[in-house]
Amino acid sequence: MRSPSRRRFLTGASATAAAAAMSLLDSRYASAASRDRALAATAARAVRVEGTTLEQVAAATGTGGYRRLAAGPGWPVVVRTELAAAGAARDTARTGLASFVQFTDLHLADTESPVRFEYLAQYIDSAHRPQEALTVRGASSLVERVNSLPGGPYTGLPFSLVMATGDNTDNHEQVELDWYLSVMSGGRITPNTGDAARYEGVQNSGSAAYWNPESSFQDTYKKAGFPQVPGFLAAAGSAFTAPGLRTPWYTTVGNHDDSIEGTLPDLGLLGSLYTGSSKIEGVDDATAAKLADAIQHNPAAAVTLLGQLLAGGAPIRHVTSDERRAPFTPKQFAQAHLDPAHTGPGPFGHGFTSAMASSGKLYYTFKISDGVLGISLDTTNRAGWADGSIGTAQLKWLESVLQSYSTHWYDTDGNVVRRGSQDQLIVLFSHHTSTTMGNTLPDPYNLFEGRHTGGELVTLLQRYPNVVAWVNGHTHANQISAHGHAVPERAFWEVNTASHVDFPQHARLLEIADNGDGTLSLFTTLVESAAPYATDFANTSDAGLAALYRELSFNDLYATPAAKLGAAPDHNTELLLPKPF
């Protein structure tokens, strides 16, 4: 999640923006016929396009109010040549080197938790979403989609792994972590806490501020066209069996896996609130504005204000306490991945080791394919705030890894250094992006260690030609950026993918290919969950709920789908760059 920001109500200008986003292809192509020709050319270049957004994409129907979704035309591939030219013969000479999948920002949420700030939805990006009771089923539907695909659409290579780049949980609760591990590896899940027989959250509060789906009460959401769905909450919290990935998977940590609501430092001050029975469901507008400002600018003041509200300054709903809501530490996060019950298709630990569970150092290397190395970073800052940075020890470790897998690189003066004994292409994974790593507050658990920004990290990566891509999340938006350099081999691509909690709910397939002409192609293809596009408000089956999860996310009153969707050059792309060795 990015730093909190005020959202716009989905009427007027923002509704127009959302409609424009859904008509993106119309602005890129002169006519439907030209779009269809581009899609045909894309399909001709690919091994297969079925099951991806190269084939079809969720599109809104109707105008104004609550809008339904349907299958719309796919998105053709966009060839990006900022870093290298595209050779005419590359399609016939291409050799696939790697094929893998990125999940990001699943935000599996315990919506009944006492440590949630739903009453700040009009001020804070992630405080409350009408679809959030369905996060676990939505993520499982995304797993189903990946399981249905035989491999990369351009290389045809089977996926070697799935990497989840952080914010896997919403509020770093142990129960959310258990749901995440079960979604990824498979198993029986009951996405409900507290009283197993009933829902105890804001969506049956009777407050006009929230969508009360099972009630006929005309809350703010229903007045905007949201439906009444009898049995919605009972179905959302009922047990189901997650199939789990058939592909090995790895985890990168995000700020929501690390701190309270992804923003406030967890110094153990609110542990009793997590597992207790007092839930704040609403405050007056002035208090909400004050708390939202404190969360953004003064975490200590926010914790103090929360304490005051719980002591009698706000309406309290008594809910069933649940020890499973206790927050986890970084060490416990790593340890949970070592549970044999969650090994699934492997690997054991999913990137984490017993040493990491002892130290809390959540960064590591792993094999993507022969000749391609993955590096997972921990860009969270336990001092709080949504944005991140990395510590000096991790930065030094990263540089040592880069040197270990490079036979040449550049020193800080731009001179070539030839020292290494092996070359591998390198892909970095992190939660935060280069532009959201400006949080250099001292880590309270390592007060004397320096913190380093995204700009510093870009400068380091550009010294190592073997780095071809940096893949990340956090912004909940699709954006692909070229990090060019005067020395062409020192350039790399940054690939940022939208979340799976906010619309457009994308994951991304990534493939690396050697074009046989001194260049590499990095193909990026977006995918949606396996849920049907059409919804039926009477259908509360697993598939019906997963479909509704997508449609509700598009209609979220405080969301801006157009801002998160990205443009055509951020969707299905072929990213060219020089081959470094």
Secondary structure, 3 states (H helix, E strand, C coil): CCCCCCCCCCCHHHHHHHHHHHCHHHHHCCCHHHHHHHHHHHHHHCCCCCCCCCCEEEEECCCCCCCCEEEEECCCCEEECCCCCCCCCHHHHCEEEEEEEEECCCCECCCCCCCCCHHHCCCCCCCCCCCHHHHHHHHHHHHHHHHHCCCCCCCCCCCCCEEEECCCECCCEHHHHHHHHHHHHCEEECCCCCCCCCCCCHHHCCCCCCCCCCCCCCCHHHHCCCCCCCCHHHHHCCCEEECCCCCCEEEECCHHHCCECCCECCCCCCHHHHHCCEEECCCCHHHHHHHHHHHHHCHHHHHHHHHHHHHHHCCEEECCCCHHHCECCHHHHHHHHCCHHHCCCCCCCCCCCHHHHHHCCCCEEEEEECCEEEEECCCCCCCCCCCCCEEHHHHHHHHHHHHHCCCEEECCCCCEEECCCCCCEEEEECCCCHHHCCCCCCECCECCCCEECHHHHHHHHCCCCCEEEEEECCCCCCEEEEECCCCHHHCEEEEECCCCCCCCCCEEEEEEEECCCCEEEEEEEEECCCCCCCCCCCCCCHHHHHHHHHHHHHHCCCCCHHHHHCCHHHCCEEEEEECCC
